[in-house]
Every structure is written in structure tokens, then in C-alpha cells.
């Protein structure tokens, strides 16, 4: 049953058959749940059978479809079995991907080829495999997705790739918000726990720019252990600052750390109505 009040009524997929690769990962799980809630029969893919079968037992109307997306023969056999069993394949959602987070100097050419096989070659082969079924049926959708990690150049991600849709970048967390609620967010979509790759709907919230700026992690070089408070290297004094409308507002310099922290907290209460919860960068 589709809960139209949450916007899923706009995305009815009743009786359609959809295969999701990488279904046991963070984004894959939530996409699979959303497709099922919209009425689709969802084929859950992953390399290991046990996690896929466990997820299939949890998501109503889904079925396990374990295979390695980089194995062209196994992929063709699995996708063919879906068409043979259900008589249709309405959509393929490619989410599965590989990631090598070692420093660039430690990644060999063959290692990088492995990443490319999973992130570029496999989606191409999967699309080429399902296209004839969709052409024969006169309809179908092939959707390529990536995580937010593709939008940020982070240490240890030298071999990770970014994907665009029609040459335009999209923030995955904003798309998930719109699919679930049936509307665009009023302003910013914030990750409650500060982890920009955790796009579970329960971790997303629509916030103002001020709230979004406040909910950030303190940097690893933070010397005070408190967001917005740092030690001046020239004077040795503790400096308190706060972000407001894309600029930094100076709250004063103090000899004692606790005084600078107090100034920062007063600023947060005045501007935001609540004191921030400091989190380490993820």
C-alpha cells in the first residue's frame, strides 16, 4: 500500500519489476525500501548471498538476486532469470561500486583497473544486457547512481569516481528527500549525524542555512576540542568565533579556555537557540 501522504503516491511502481545492484549498501538499502513502498517487486543484488537473502526477508515483495556485477556471464544469467520468472524487467538501478581508500602511491595499475571494472565497465555491461528486454517491451529505465563521496576530494579516495546525470551533478541526499516526501526541501538538507554518506531518510532533515552551518564537525586540527574555539599562535589567547550568513563573527579573545567556550555557547544560544553538539570529523 502506497502512503501518498509521504509523497510516494507520485512515484507509483505497482507491479513493476526493478533490479537494484549494491542493494545491501547504505544507499542501496534505502532505494530498495523506497521502490518496494512504491509497489515495485525489487530484485536485490549483492555479491554475497547471505546479506541479500536477509534483506529480502525484511523488504516486502523483494527477492534475492546475488551475483558479481563484474562477472559478465553471471550477470547475464541472473538478469535473464528475472525476465524468465516475471515476464518483464522495468528498471535497472546501478548502485554497486568499488572503492580503494589507500594512498595513491600504494594503488597499483591492476588495483585501479578493478575499481574501473566495478564502477564503469560493469554498469555498461549491465545496461547492455537489459536493454534488449526493455526495447522489446517498448519501455524501461536504466538508472546510474553514486554516493556523496563522489562529490568530495577526500584523503584516501584517490581512486573513487563521480557520476553525473545528463551532465548535471545531483546531491543524492536531496534526491532521496524529494522521493520520500514528494517535494523539494525548503532550504538545506542536513545529515543529523554529520556523516555525509549516511543518506538514510531518518538521518536527513530540512533545515535553515544557519542550522546547516551550525551542524558541522570540528576539524582535526582543532586545538580546544570545542567547535568555534581555537588558540591564537601569536598571542596564546583563546579565540571564539561563530559563522553567520557565510561570514565569521568574532566573539572575542580570552586568557582562559572556559571563557572562550562560554562566549561561543552564548553566541549559539542567541543565534540558534541551542548549543551545538561537537562531533569529530568523519
C-alpha positions in Angstrom: 0.0 0.0 0.0 1.5 3.3 -1.1 1.5 6.1 1.6 0.5 9.1 -0.6 0.8 11.4 2.3 4.6 10.9 2.2 4.8 11.7 -1.5 5.4 8.1 -2.7 2.0 8.2 -4.4 3.7 10.4 -7.0 6.1 7.5 -7.8 3.7 4.5 -8.1 5.6 1.5 -9.4 2.8 -1.1 -8.7 3.6 -4.5 -10.4 6.8 -3.3 -12.0 10.0 -5.3 -11.6 13.1 -3.5 -10.7 16.7 -4.8 -10.1 18.9 -2.8 -7.7 22.7 -3.6 -7.7 24.5 -3.0 -4.5 21.2 -3.3 -2.6 22.8 -4.2 0.7 24.8 -1.0 1.0 23.6 2.2 2.6 22.1 3.9 -0.4 21.0 0.6 -2.0 19.0 -0.4 1.1 17.1 2.8 1.2 16.4 2.9 -2.5 15.2 -0.7 -2.4 12.9 0.1 0.5 11.5 3.1 -1.3 10.9 1.1 -4.5 9.1 -1.6 -2.5 7.0 1.0 -0.7 6.0 2.4 -4.2 4.7 -1.0 -5.2 7.6 -2.5 -7.1 8.9 -6.1 -7.0 12.5 -5.5 -6.2 15.4 -7.8 -7.1 18.1 -7.3 -4.5 21.7 -7.7 -5.8 24.9 -8.2 -3.9 28.0 -10.3 -4.2 27.3 -12.4 -1.1 24.1 -14.4 -0.9 23.6 -14.3 2.9 23.2 -10.5 3.3 21.0 -10.3 0.2 18.7 -13.1 1.5 18.5 -11.4 4.9 17.5 -8.1 3.3 14.9 -9.9 1.0 13.3 -11.3 4.1 13.0 -7.8 5.5 11.7 -5.9 2.5 8.2 -6.8 1.4 7.8 -8.0 -2.2 11.5 -8.3 -2.8 13.6 -11.2 -3.9 17.3 -12.1 -3.6 19.5 -11.9 -6.7 23.1 -12.5 -5.7 25.8 -12.2 -8.4 29.1 -10.4 -9.0 28.4 -7.4 -11.3 31.9 -7.7 -12.7 31.2 -11.2 -13.9 29.5 -10.6 -17.3 28.2 -14.2 -17.7 26.8 -14.4 -14.2 25.2 -11.0 -14.6 23.5 -12.0 -17.9 22.3 -15.3 -16.4 20.8 -13.6 -13.3 19.1 -10.8 -15.2 17.8 -13.3 -17.8 16.3 -15.4 -15.0 14.3 -12.3 -13.7 12.7 -11.8 -17.2 12.0 -15.6 -17.4 10.4 -15.7 -14.0 8.3 -12.4 -14.1 8.0 -11.8 -17.8 9.3 -8.3 -17.5 12.1 -6.1 -16.3 11.0 -2.5 -16.0 14.1 -0.9 -14.5 17.7 -1.4 -13.5 19.2 0.8 -10.8 23.0 0.5 -10.7 24.4 1.5 -7.2 27.1 -1.1 -6.6 30.6 0.3 -6.7 34.2 -0.5 -5.7 36.4 1.8 -3.6 40.1 1.7 -2.8 40.9 4.1 0.0 44.7 3.5 0.2 47.1 6.4 -0.6 47.7 6.9 -4.3 51.2 5.7 -4.2 50.0 2.3 -2.9 47.5 1.7 -5.6 48.8 -0.4 -8.4 47.5 -0.2 -12.0 45.7 -3.5 -11.7 44.0 -2.2 -8.5 42.8 0.8 -10.3 41.5 -1.4 -13.1 39.5 -3.3 -10.5 37.8 -0.1 -9.5 37.1 0.8 -13.1 35.7 -2.6 -13.8 33.1 -2.2 -11.0 32.3 1.5 -11.4 32.4 1.9 -15.2 32.6 -1.4 -17.1 30.1 -3.4 -15.1 27.3 -0.7 -15.3 27.9 -0.5 -19.0 27.6 -4.3 -19.4 24.5 -4.5 -17.2 22.9 -1.8 -19.3 23.7 -3.5 -22.5 22.3 -6.8 -21.1 18.9 -5.4 -20.0 18.4 -3.0 -23.0 17.1 -5.7 -25.4 14.4 -6.7 -22.9 13.3 -3.1 -22.5 13.4 -2.4 -26.2 11.3 -5.4 -26.8 8.8 -4.3 -24.2 8.7 -0.8 -25.5 9.7 0.8 -22.2 12.2 0.6 -19.4 14.5 2.7 -17.2 18.3 2.4 -16.6 19.4 4.5 -13.6 23.0 5.1 -12.6 23.7 6.3 -9.1 26.6 7.2 -6.9 27.2 8.3 -3.3 28.1 11.7 -2.0 31.6 10.5 -1.6 31.9 11.1 -5.3 31.4 14.9 -4.8 34.3 15.4 -2.3 38.0 15.0 -2.8 39.0 13.4 0.5 42.2 11.8 1.6 42.2 8.1 0.8 39.8 8.4 -2.1 42.2 8.8 -5.0 40.5 6.0 -7.0 36.9 7.0 -6.4 34.8 8.3 -9.3 32.0 10.8 -9.7 28.8 10.3 -11.8 26.6 13.0 -13.4 23.1 12.7 -14.8 22.8 14.4 -18.2 26.0 16.3 -17.5 24.5 17.8 -14.3 25.6 16.9 -10.8 22.9 16.0 -8.2 23.2 15.7 -4.5 21.9 12.3 -3.6 20.6 13.2 -0.2 18.4 15.9 -1.8 17.0 13.4 -4.3 16.3 10.9 -1.5 14.5 13.6 0.5 12.3 14.5 -2.5 11.5 10.9 -3.4 10.4 10.2 0.2 8.5 13.5 0.9 7.2 14.2 -2.6 8.6 17.8 -2.5 11.8 19.7 -2.7 13.3 20.7 0.6 12.5 24.3 1.7 16.2 25.1 2.1 19.1 22.8 3.1 19.0 19.0 3.7 21.3 18.3 6.7 22.8 15.0 7.9 21.8 14.7 11.6 24.9 12.7 12.5 27.3 14.8 10.3 28.1 11.8 8.1 27.6 13.0 4.5 27.4 9.4 3.2 24.7 8.3 5.6 21.6 9.0 3.5 19.1 7.0 5.4 15.9 9.0 5.4 15.9 9.1 9.2 19.3 10.8 9.2 18.1 13.7 6.9 16.3 16.8 7.9 15.2 20.0 6.2 17.0 23.0 7.9 17.7 26.6 7.5 21.2 27.7 6.3 22.0 28.8 9.8 21.1 25.4 11.2 23.0 23.7 8.5 26.1 25.7 9.2 25.9 25.0 12.9 25.7 21.3 12.5 29.2 20.7 11.3 32.2 18.7 12.6 35.2 20.4 14.3 38.3 20.0 12.1 41.0 17.5 13.1 43.4 20.4 13.8 41.1 22.0 16.4 43.2 22.7 19.5 40.5 23.3 22.0 38.2 20.3 21.5 35.3 22.8 21.1 33.8 23.9 17.7 34.4 27.6 17.1 37.2 28.0 19.7 40.9 27.9 18.9 44.2 29.1 20.3 45.9 32.1 18.6 49.5 31.0 17.8 50.9 34.6 18.2 49.2 35.8 21.4 48.5 32.4 23.1 44.9 33.6 23.8 41.8 31.6 23.1 39.7 32.9 20.3 35.9 32.4 19.9 34.2 32.8 16.5 30.8 31.8 15.0 29.6 31.5 11.4 26.7 33.8 10.3 25.5 34.4 6.8 28.6 33.0 5.1 31.0 35.0 7.3 32.8 34.6 10.6 31.8 36.7 13.5 34.5 37.4 16.1 33.3 36.8 19.7 36.5 37.9 21.5 39.9 36.7 22.8 40.3 35.2 26.3 43.1 34.1 28.5 41.1 31.1 29.8 39.6 28.4 27.6 36.4 28.1 29.6 35.7 31.8 29.0 36.1 31.4 25.2 33.8 28.3 25.3 31.2 30.3 27.3 31.3 33.1 24.7 30.8 30.6 21.9 27.9 29.0 23.7 26.2 32.4 24.4 26.5 33.2 20.7 25.0 29.9 19.7 22.1 30.3 22.1 21.5 33.9 20.8 21.6 33.0 17.1 20.4 29.4 17.1 18.5 28.9 20.3 20.6 25.8 21.2 24.2 24.9 21.8 25.9 22.7 19.2 26.9 19.1 19.8 30.5 18.7 18.9 31.4 15.8 16.7 34.7 14.6 15.3 35.1 14.8 11.6 34.0 11.6 9.7 
